[in-house]
């Protein structure tokens, strides 16, 4: 499974990263290391083929904020 995540930010930030966490709060992996992102939408291509089915959290972090979204992985 190689989904593409679409995100959007309202300000240019040089420390935008994306992480995968279990629903229990365990860190699973870094999906994208911190990098600069300009205002607007962008895509993050991720490989989740080795992640077990279940409920997970995607955390998009910037230098001054973070957003969390739930995802369900089914196999």
C-alpha positions in Angstrom: 0.0 0.0 0.0 1.6 3.3 -1.1 -0.9 6.0 -0.5 -0.3 9.7 -1.2 -1.2 12.1 1.7 -2.3 15.6 0.7 -1.6 18.4 3.2 -1.9 22.1 3.2 -0.2 24.9 5.2 -1.0 28.5 5.5 2.5 29.8 6.0 6.0 29.0 4.7 7.8 26.7 7.2 11.2 25.2 7.1 10.5 22.4 9.6 7.5 20.4 8.2 7.6 16.7 9.0 5.2 13.8 8.9 5.0 10.9 11.4 3.0 7.7 11.8 1.8 6.8 15.4 -0.3 3.9 16.6 -3.7 4.7 18.1 -2.2 3.7 21.5 0.4 6.5 21.2 3.4 4.5 20.1 5.7 6.1 17.5 5.8 3.9 14.4 8.0 5.8 11.9 9.0 9.0 10.4 7.2 9.3 7.0 8.9 12.5 5.9 11.9 14.3 7.6 11.6 18.0 8.3 11.9 20.2 5.3 10.9 23.5 3.9 7.3 23.8 2.6 5.8 26.8 0.9 2.3 28.1 1.5 -0.3 25.8 -0.1 -0.9 22.2 -0.7 1.6 19.4 -1.2 1.7 15.6 -1.4 3.6 13.1 0.7 4.1 9.7 -0.8 4.4 7.0 1.8 5.0 3.3 1.9 2.7 1.5 4.4 3.0 -2.0 2.9 4.7 -3.4 6.0 2.3 -1.7 8.5 -0.2 -4.0 10.1 -4.0 -3.4 9.6 -5.5 -1.1 12.3 -6.1 2.5 13.4 -3.2 4.9 13.2 -2.5 8.6 13.6 -0.7 10.8 11.0 0.9 13.8 12.6 2.0 16.7 10.4 4.4 18.9 12.4 5.6 22.4 11.7 7.8 24.7 13.7 4.9 26.2 15.5 2.0 23.8 15.2 0.9 20.2 14.6 -2.1 18.5 13.1 -3.3 15.0 13.7 -5.5 12.9 11.5 -6.7 9.3 12.0 -6.3 6.7 9.3 -7.4 3.1 9.0 -5.2 0.7 7.3 -6.9 -2.5 6.0 -5.3 -5.4 4.4 
